[in-house]
Amino acid sequence: MKKKQYVVIGLGRFGASVAKTLYALGKDVLVIDLDETTIQEISHDVTHAIQMDATDEKALRSIGIRNFDVAIVAIGSGMQSSIMVTILLKELGIKYIVVKAHNSFHAKVLNKIGADRVILPERDMGTRVAYNLISTSILDHIELSPEYSIIEIMSPEKWQGKTLGELNIRSNYGINIMAIKRNNIVTMSPSADEEIEPNDTLVIIGGYNELSAIHRGQTFGEK
């Protein structure tokens, strides 16, 4: 199966956060920005980093932009550049385009020109967007600090039919299950004899490495 490729255009706080999170989760990430210093600073935290003008159609074609599956447009210099790049990416055949909007008017324009998803950064943190983009099992992600986050996931198949005590979640996986959502009922601080069922939603708190391992499926089996 072909590994998905991501391109992030614009490396302000939002764009850099998305790019670094995707790369840390094992994805191929190309970043593009006009500022050479910014490119140099992030080069070790992504797969490829290119200094170029993303509004230049020839330049985009030259790097094989049409081969990327997902584009995140996070240009902070103004609405015009953001709109122009989004149009170019659509014309060049990018399958899924996420764009950071500066305000609600900008968001409306982006939706009109075909952006698949429009993000207002004050509402959507970069890391949260990254997790949602690459995972169907992670339903939500909230960053509490650079070290700790809360995620919502569908109950892993290998956990189903077992109690939290049998799984020994904290010891084996380094995480805590804060709540279980089942049939619109939320059980907070579930007890050790609570059995995980299919279609349960688990609210988990943990460190960055432990939650990244959960995303990759590395902690769903027995240790």
Backbone bond lengths (Angstrom), bond angles and torsions (degrees), N, CA, C in turn:
res aa  C-N    CA-C-N  psi(-1)  N-CA   C-N-CA  omega(-1)  CA-C   N-CA-C  phi
1 M - - - 1.466 - - 1.521 109.81 -
2 K 1.317 116.92 129.98 1.461 121.84 -178.23 1.522 111.10 -65.55
3 K 1.335 115.37 133.13 1.457 120.90 178.52 1.520 109.29 -73.65
4 K 1.330 116.53 131.46 1.457 119.87 179.43 1.519 110.81 -64.07
5 Q 1.330 115.06 142.65 1.458 121.04 178.10 1.524 109.76 -115.65
6 Y 1.321 115.47 136.97 1.464 122.42 -176.89 1.523 109.82 -119.74
7 V 1.332 116.18 141.72 1.457 121.05 172.46 1.522 108.24 -124.24
8 V 1.321 115.80 131.08 1.460 122.04 178.25 1.525 107.46 -114.54
9 I 1.334 115.59 122.40 1.465 121.26 -177.86 1.524 108.77 -112.06
10 G 1.325 115.72 115.08 1.464 121.40 -176.52 1.510 110.19 101.87
11 L 1.334 116.50 118.29 1.461 120.13 -172.13 1.523 113.27 -119.00
12 G 1.324 115.53 50.74 1.456 119.17 166.31 1.511 108.56 -73.01
13 R 1.328 117.56 -165.67 1.461 120.38 -178.47 1.525 111.86 -60.32
14 F 1.334 116.46 -41.22 1.460 120.85 -178.65 1.527 111.20 -66.98
15 G 1.336 117.36 -53.48 1.460 121.25 -178.12 1.514 112.52 -61.10
16 A 1.330 117.11 -43.21 1.458 120.78 179.65 1.525 110.99 -64.04
17 S 1.337 116.63 -38.09 1.457 120.88 178.95 1.525 111.41 -63.63
18 V 1.325 116.57 -45.04 1.468 120.51 177.57 1.526 110.41 -61.52
19 A 1.338 117.23 -48.44 1.460 121.82 -176.07 1.527 111.80 -61.23
20 K 1.323 116.57 -47.38 1.466 120.45 -177.85 1.528 111.36 -65.66
21 T 1.328 116.73 -38.02 1.459 119.93 -179.82 1.524 111.06 -67.58
22 L 1.311 116.92 -44.81 1.468 120.17 177.72 1.531 111.16 -59.46
23 Y 1.321 116.29 -44.16 1.470 120.58 -179.46 1.527 110.99 -65.38
24 A 1.329 116.58 -41.81 1.465 120.43 179.27 1.523 111.81 -63.45
25 L 1.326 115.94 -24.85 1.458 121.20 178.11 1.525 112.53 -89.98
26 G 1.327 116.18 11.27 1.464 120.82 172.61 1.507 115.97 88.34
27 K 1.333 118.11 17.18 1.460 121.08 -178.56 1.530 111.15 -95.21
28 D 1.337 115.18 154.55 1.466 120.94 173.46 1.519 108.42 -79.37
29 V 1.323 116.48 120.77 1.459 120.82 -174.57 1.530 110.62 -130.50
30 L 1.330 115.70 121.80 1.463 122.67 170.47 1.517 107.93 -102.52
31 V 1.330 117.24 133.92 1.461 120.12 175.45 1.526 109.39 -118.18
32 I 1.328 114.80 145.69 1.464 121.97 -179.31 1.524 108.70 -131.17
33 D 1.332 115.46 133.10 1.461 119.64 176.37 1.534 108.04 -154.81
34 L 1.325 115.60 154.35 1.459 120.15 178.48 1.523 112.78 -74.04
35 D 1.331 116.95 -27.39 1.455 121.05 -173.48 1.527 111.63 -87.36
36 E 1.321 115.73 119.69 1.475 120.90 -176.36 1.523 111.76 -65.83
37 T 1.318 117.69 -37.95 1.466 120.84 179.74 1.520 111.03 -63.51
38 T 1.324 115.78 -42.83 1.464 120.55 178.39 1.522 110.80 -60.91
39 I 1.318 116.95 -42.20 1.463 122.14 178.67 1.527 110.60 -62.18
40 Q 1.313 116.94 -44.46 1.464 120.74 179.54 1.517 111.59 -62.71
41 E 1.321 116.41 -39.63 1.466 120.73 -177.45 1.523 113.02 -66.56
42 I 1.330 116.68 -32.89 1.475 119.76 -175.89 1.530 112.68 -96.85
43 S 1.316 117.45 -5.85 1.470 121.29 -170.22 1.531 113.85 -58.10
44 H 1.338 117.80 -29.28 1.467 120.54 -179.23 1.526 112.43 -85.79
45 D 1.328 116.83 -5.46 1.469 120.84 -176.57 1.519 112.71 -109.63
46 V 1.345 117.31 8.39 1.466 122.52 179.25 1.521 108.63 -141.89
47 T 1.334 116.13 173.06 1.467 119.74 179.82 1.525 111.56 -74.03
48 H 1.334 116.56 -49.35 1.470 122.01 179.03 1.528 108.74 -140.25
49 A 1.323 115.99 145.69 1.469 121.25 177.95 1.523 108.62 -133.89
50 I 1.339 115.87 126.87 1.457 120.80 -175.89 1.522 110.47 -127.53
51 Q 1.324 115.64 131.83 1.466 121.18 174.40 1.521 107.87 -92.18
52 M 1.342 116.24 114.48 1.458 119.89 -179.08 1.528 109.65 -166.61
53 D 1.322 115.18 168.82 1.461 122.57 176.75 1.521 108.79 -92.16
54 A 1.323 116.40 110.37 1.466 120.55 -175.67 1.519 113.00 -72.75
55 T 1.343 118.25 -8.89 1.464 120.01 175.99 1.529 111.43 -85.30
56 D 1.329 117.03 -0.63 1.460 122.87 179.22 1.535 108.51 -91.35
57 E 1.324 116.25 106.59 1.469 120.14 -175.91 1.521 112.00 -60.53
58 K 1.321 117.44 -40.89 1.469 120.36 179.92 1.523 111.35 -62.21
59 A 1.324 115.58 -40.69 1.460 119.77 179.40 1.536 110.82 -64.56
60 L 1.326 116.48 -40.95 1.471 120.12 178.06 1.525 110.95 -63.08
61 R 1.319 115.69 -43.07 1.469 119.50 178.45 1.526 111.45 -62.76
62 S 1.335 115.80 -37.58 1.465 120.48 -174.91 1.524 113.13 -65.77
63 I 1.336 117.31 -25.53 1.464 119.83 179.26 1.533 112.16 -96.19
64 G 1.331 116.16 7.97 1.467 120.36 177.52 1.511 113.38 69.34
65 I 1.324 116.09 41.62 1.453 120.83 -175.29 1.525 112.79 -59.53
66 R 1.324 117.50 -28.64 1.459 120.56 -177.72 1.530 112.19 -66.95
67 N 1.330 117.50 -13.37 1.464 120.74 179.58 1.522 113.25 -81.40
68 F 1.326 116.62 -8.98 1.459 119.74 -178.36 1.521 110.61 -85.70
69 D 1.329 114.47 144.32 1.470 120.55 -176.63 1.521 112.76 -86.10
70 V 1.335 115.95 -36.38 1.464 121.17 -175.78 1.523 109.25 -134.40
71 A 1.323 115.89 134.16 1.460 121.07 175.05 1.524 109.25 -119.27
72 I 1.329 115.19 135.06 1.463 121.33 174.73 1.521 107.07 -114.85
73 V 1.324 117.07 113.39 1.461 122.30 -178.91 1.526 107.67 -97.92
74 A 1.333 115.95 111.31 1.462 120.94 -175.22 1.525 110.74 -125.89
75 I 1.324 115.98 38.92 1.461 121.51 -177.65 1.525 110.11 -69.80
76 G 1.330 115.86 129.94 1.450 119.38 -176.57 1.514 114.26 -105.22
77 S 1.335 116.53 1.91 1.468 119.70 -172.57 1.526 113.99 -84.17
78 G 1.326 118.00 -9.26 1.453 119.23 179.41 1.510 111.71 151.28
79 M 1.323 115.12 160.73 1.458 120.79 -175.74 1.523 112.85 -67.29
80 Q 1.349 117.14 -36.47 1.461 119.91 -174.17 1.523 111.85 -60.86
81 S 1.335 116.75 -46.91 1.465 120.20 179.92 1.521 111.33 -63.34
82 S 1.324 115.86 -42.23 1.455 120.97 179.64 1.524 111.04 -60.53
83 I 1.323 116.30 -44.66 1.471 121.18 179.90 1.523 110.71 -65.52
84 M 1.330 116.30 -42.98 1.460 120.55 -178.54 1.527 111.27 -63.20
85 V 1.321 116.52 -44.56 1.463 120.28 -179.95 1.522 110.57 -64.58
86 T 1.312 117.48 -40.43 1.469 120.98 178.84 1.520 110.83 -61.04
87 I 1.323 116.98 -44.21 1.465 120.99 178.12 1.525 110.55 -61.53
88 L 1.335 116.77 -44.94 1.464 120.52 179.82 1.525 111.20 -61.08
89 L 1.309 116.65 -43.92 1.466 120.30 -178.89 1.523 111.25 -63.88
90 K 1.335 116.60 -38.74 1.464 120.14 176.65 1.524 110.15 -62.63
91 E 1.319 115.94 -46.08 1.466 120.81 -178.71 1.527 111.91 -64.96
92 L 1.324 116.54 -31.26 1.464 120.79 -178.44 1.526 112.63 -85.81
93 G 1.320 116.82 -1.27 1.462 120.21 170.33 1.507 117.61 93.18
94 I 1.349 118.17 18.37 1.466 119.03 175.40 1.526 108.89 -64.51
95 K 1.326 116.59 131.97 1.463 121.00 -172.07 1.531 113.30 -72.98
96 Y 1.320 117.50 -35.78 1.468 120.45 -174.69 1.520 108.71 -141.99
97 I 1.341 115.67 122.28 1.462 120.71 -174.79 1.525 109.89 -123.01
98 V 1.317 115.52 123.46 1.463 122.98 176.36 1.525 107.00 -110.30
99 V 1.325 117.02 132.18 1.465 120.26 -176.14 1.523 110.71 -129.86
100 K 1.332 114.90 135.38 1.467 120.25 174.14 1.518 109.13 -80.79
101 A 1.324 115.67 126.70 1.468 120.47 178.10 1.524 110.22 -99.20
102 H 1.339 115.60 147.02 1.462 120.47 178.93 1.524 111.38 -83.26
103 N 1.328 116.72 -28.99 1.465 121.30 -179.63 1.528 108.48 -161.12
104 S 1.320 116.84 179.55 1.463 120.63 -175.11 1.531 111.80 -66.01
105 F 1.343 117.88 -34.36 1.465 120.30 177.80 1.522 110.54 -64.77
106 H 1.317 115.49 -46.20 1.467 120.71 176.68 1.531 110.26 -57.40
107 A 1.335 116.44 -42.08 1.462 120.91 179.65 1.525 111.34 -60.38
108 K 1.337 116.96 -41.61 1.459 120.67 178.85 1.527 111.33 -61.98
109 V 1.327 116.22 -42.97 1.471 120.31 179.18 1.522 110.23 -62.97
110 L 1.317 116.67 -45.06 1.468 120.87 -178.97 1.526 111.11 -61.59
111 N 1.312 116.93 -40.71 1.466 119.83 176.84 1.525 111.29 -63.25
112 K 1.326 116.25 -38.21 1.463 121.08 -179.56 1.525 112.18 -64.58
113 I 1.340 116.61 -36.16 1.472 119.56 -175.64 1.529 112.47 -89.49
114 G 1.329 116.59 2.79 1.461 118.87 170.08 1.508 117.56 106.57
115 A 1.333 118.51 12.89 1.464 119.40 174.22 1.528 108.51 -60.76
116 D 1.324 116.76 135.13 1.462 120.24 -178.21 1.520 112.02 -76.31
117 R 1.322 115.37 -29.87 1.462 119.77 177.22 1.521 108.51 -148.75
118 V 1.321 116.35 136.24 1.461 121.56 179.25 1.521 108.05 -116.47
119 I 1.338 115.32 129.92 1.450 121.92 -176.27 1.524 110.19 -112.88
120 L 1.311 116.24 132.47 1.463 121.76 168.91 1.525 105.97 -104.11
121 P 1.338 118.30 109.36 1.465 121.75 -169.74 1.522 114.95 -54.84
122 E 1.334 117.47 -32.61 1.448 117.78 179.49 1.525 111.31 -67.09
123 R 1.332 115.15 -15.33 1.463 120.09 179.68 1.525 111.40 -104.24
124 D 1.314 117.60 -29.75 1.464 122.28 -173.99 1.525 110.70 -126.86
125 M 1.312 117.10 109.23 1.454 120.46 178.39 1.519 110.25 -70.85
126 G 1.329 115.85 151.12 1.453 120.42 -177.09 1.507 114.31 -58.79
127 T 1.324 117.81 -43.96 1.460 119.50 -178.61 1.521 111.06 -66.24
128 R 1.330 116.28 -35.60 1.468 120.64 179.26 1.522 109.99 -62.58
129 V 1.314 116.65 -43.22 1.462 121.68 178.37 1.517 110.49 -62.41
130 A 1.328 116.95 -43.80 1.462 120.82 -178.36 1.525 111.41 -60.04
131 Y 1.323 117.45 -47.48 1.457 120.27 179.10 1.524 111.48 -60.31
132 N 1.326 116.48 -43.62 1.460 120.30 -178.96 1.519 112.02 -65.42
133 L 1.326 117.22 -32.83 1.454 120.89 -178.56 1.524 112.53 -67.00
134 I 1.324 116.39 -36.61 1.462 118.50 -169.64 1.517 114.10 -103.55
135 S 1.323 117.88 -6.34 1.455 118.52 -174.22 1.516 112.15 -130.22
136 T 1.331 114.72 134.75 1.462 119.37 173.14 1.528 110.64 -93.52
137 S 1.345 117.08 -19.10 1.465 120.10 -178.98 1.520 111.41 -85.62
138 I 1.352 117.49 -29.80 1.452 120.15 177.24 1.518 108.43 -84.67
139 L 1.336 116.04 114.98 1.449 121.42 -174.43 1.517 112.02 -86.91
140 D 1.327 116.41 -29.27 1.451 119.76 179.11 1.516 108.94 -159.08
141 H 1.320 115.83 157.06 1.457 121.94 -178.30 1.514 108.65 -145.89
142 I 1.304 116.78 125.80 1.460 121.75 178.94 1.520 108.38 -126.06
143 E 1.313 117.17 119.60 1.458 121.71 179.97 1.530 109.31 -83.14
144 L 1.333 116.14 120.28 1.459 120.72 177.81 1.523 111.21 -87.23
145 S 1.327 115.51 -34.04 1.455 123.10 179.46 1.519 105.95 -162.80
146 P 1.348 119.17 175.02 1.468 119.53 176.56 1.523 113.24 -59.83
147 E 1.340 116.91 -20.47 1.469 120.32 -176.05 1.527 113.57 -99.62
148 Y 1.343 117.78 -30.98 1.456 120.22 -171.25 1.528 112.09 -128.14
149 S 1.340 114.60 144.61 1.456 120.98 178.69 1.521 109.97 -141.60
150 I 1.326 114.33 166.00 1.463 122.18 171.19 1.520 107.61 -116.56
151 I 1.330 117.37 133.32 1.456 120.39 175.21 1.519 109.72 -127.37
152 E 1.326 114.58 155.67 1.465 121.65 169.65 1.516 107.63 -112.50
153 I 1.337 116.97 128.65 1.461 120.34 177.91 1.520 110.02 -133.47
154 M 1.323 114.90 155.76 1.454 119.76 169.57 1.521 107.73 -72.38
155 S 1.306 117.61 145.68 1.468 120.49 -176.59 1.529 110.78 -60.44
156 P 1.340 117.01 124.84 1.475 120.38 178.54 1.529 110.73 -61.97
157 E 1.306 116.27 142.65 1.467 120.78 -175.99 1.526 111.34 -57.23
158 K 1.344 117.23 -39.04 1.465 120.47 -176.44 1.524 113.13 -73.35
159 W 1.338 116.84 -10.83 1.461 120.13 176.40 1.523 111.46 -94.35
160 Q 1.311 117.66 -17.13 1.454 121.54 -173.69 1.530 110.94 -68.99
161 G 1.329 115.38 138.98 1.462 120.58 -178.61 1.511 113.46 86.21
162 K 1.314 117.11 -0.23 1.469 121.05 179.24 1.523 109.44 -115.17
163 T 1.321 115.63 151.04 1.453 119.70 176.95 1.529 109.56 -84.48
164 L 1.325 114.96 162.80 1.457 119.03 177.49 1.526 110.53 -63.17
165 G 1.324 115.65 -32.90 1.460 119.25 177.29 1.521 111.98 -65.05
166 E 1.324 116.38 -42.66 1.470 120.20 178.38 1.520 111.23 -64.24
167 L 1.315 116.07 -37.70 1.466 120.12 -179.71 1.525 111.70 -74.99
168 N 1.343 116.13 -24.32 1.472 121.42 -179.20 1.531 109.61 49.09
169 I 1.325 113.99 56.16 1.460 122.38 -169.99 1.528 113.57 -52.17
170 R 1.321 116.92 -50.71 1.461 119.00 -174.36 1.516 111.61 -64.97
171 S 1.321 117.36 -43.40 1.462 120.64 -177.34 1.527 112.26 -72.32
172 N 1.344 116.30 -44.14 1.467 119.98 -174.91 1.521 113.86 -78.58
173 Y 1.324 116.62 -31.95 1.459 119.33 -170.60 1.529 114.56 -120.72
174 G 1.344 117.23 -7.70 1.454 119.93 177.67 1.518 114.05 68.90
175 I 1.329 116.76 25.97 1.470 121.62 -178.78 1.522 109.29 -132.17
176 N 1.320 116.14 169.27 1.461 121.65 174.42 1.527 109.50 -128.03
177 I 1.323 116.33 137.06 1.464 120.95 173.86 1.517 107.86 -91.03
178 M 1.334 115.63 112.76 1.457 121.72 -176.89 1.521 112.14 -79.96
179 A 1.349 115.25 -34.14 1.463 119.17 -175.91 1.519 110.13 -159.35
180 I 1.318 115.29 158.08 1.463 122.54 173.63 1.526 107.48 -125.32
181 K 1.334 115.81 126.65 1.457 121.23 176.15 1.523 108.03 -101.67
182 R 1.340 115.47 125.78 1.470 120.05 -177.99 1.520 108.98 -145.12
183 N 1.325 116.34 119.76 1.470 121.33 178.46 1.530 111.82 52.47
184 N 1.340 114.43 45.95 1.470 122.04 178.00 1.523 113.83 67.45
185 I 1.334 116.68 10.94 1.470 121.34 175.46 1.524 108.11 -111.16
186 V 1.334 116.31 131.92 1.456 121.44 -179.11 1.519 109.71 -106.80
187 T 1.341 115.53 125.30 1.457 121.53 174.76 1.520 108.19 -104.90
188 M 1.333 116.51 110.91 1.458 121.45 179.87 1.533 109.74 -83.82
189 S 1.340 116.11 145.01 1.471 122.57 178.55 1.526 110.95 46.04
190 P 1.337 117.74 60.07 1.472 120.71 -176.74 1.526 111.29 -59.80
191 S 1.325 114.98 148.27 1.467 120.66 -177.44 1.527 110.55 -80.12
192 A 1.323 115.72 168.94 1.471 121.48 -176.82 1.522 112.34 -64.17
193 D 1.351 117.30 -25.43 1.473 119.03 -179.04 1.526 112.64 -90.92
194 E 1.337 117.16 7.41 1.465 120.59 176.22 1.525 109.31 -71.77
195 E 1.339 115.81 124.65 1.470 120.57 -179.03 1.526 110.16 -93.73
196 I 1.322 116.05 134.55 1.459 120.93 179.58 1.523 109.51 -81.63
197 E 1.321 115.48 131.31 1.456 121.52 -177.42 1.531 110.84 -113.52
198 P 1.348 116.77 160.18 1.471 119.46 173.26 1.531 109.82 -58.62
199 N 1.299 115.96 145.15 1.469 123.74 179.12 1.521 113.89 72.80
200 D 1.334 117.70 5.45 1.461 119.32 171.51 1.527 109.22 -68.20
201 T 1.336 115.50 146.28 1.458 120.78 169.48 1.515 107.29 -107.08
202 L 1.337 115.90 125.68 1.462 121.23 -177.83 1.523 109.51 -104.63
203 V 1.326 115.64 131.21 1.461 120.99 175.61 1.523 106.84 -101.69
204 I 1.334 115.30 113.85 1.463 121.27 -170.44 1.519 110.71 -119.05
205 I 1.332 116.03 139.53 1.458 121.27 172.31 1.525 108.23 -117.00
206 G 1.333 115.26 139.48 1.457 118.16 -179.17 1.509 111.77 -173.58
207 G 1.315 114.82 179.09 1.450 121.47 178.43 1.516 111.48 -78.33
208 Y 1.336 115.37 164.97 1.466 121.07 -175.95 1.526 111.45 -58.68
209 N 1.330 118.09 -47.38 1.466 120.96 -176.73 1.519 111.74 -64.84
210 E 1.333 116.41 -41.58 1.462 120.40 -178.78 1.530 111.40 -66.54
211 L 1.325 116.61 -41.24 1.462 119.98 -179.92 1.524 111.02 -71.56
212 S 1.341 117.41 -34.30 1.462 120.29 175.79 1.518 110.39 -64.16
213 A 1.345 116.80 -38.45 1.463 120.65 178.03 1.518 110.80 -65.27
214 I 1.330 117.19 -37.51 1.463 120.66 176.39 1.515 109.95 -62.12
215 H 1.336 116.64 -43.40 1.457 119.71 178.09 1.517 111.14 -58.21
216 R 1.327 117.13 -41.28 1.472 120.42 -177.25 1.526 111.94 -78.48
217 G 1.335 117.00 -3.56 1.455 119.98 178.81 1.494 113.99 80.92
218 Q 1.341 118.05 10.76 1.459 120.93 -174.27 1.511 112.39 -77.31
219 T 1.320 119.19 -18.01 1.459 120.31 -174.98 1.527 112.07 -109.70
220 F 1.325 118.03 10.61 1.456 118.79 -176.76 1.524 112.38 -82.23
221 G 1.302 118.19 -19.60 1.454 120.95 178.64 1.519 110.48 -93.68
222 E 1.304 116.49 177.00 1.459 120.67 178.38 1.505 109.62 -76.69
223 K 1.310 116.30 146.81 1.465 121.69 177.91 1.505 109.61 -94.50
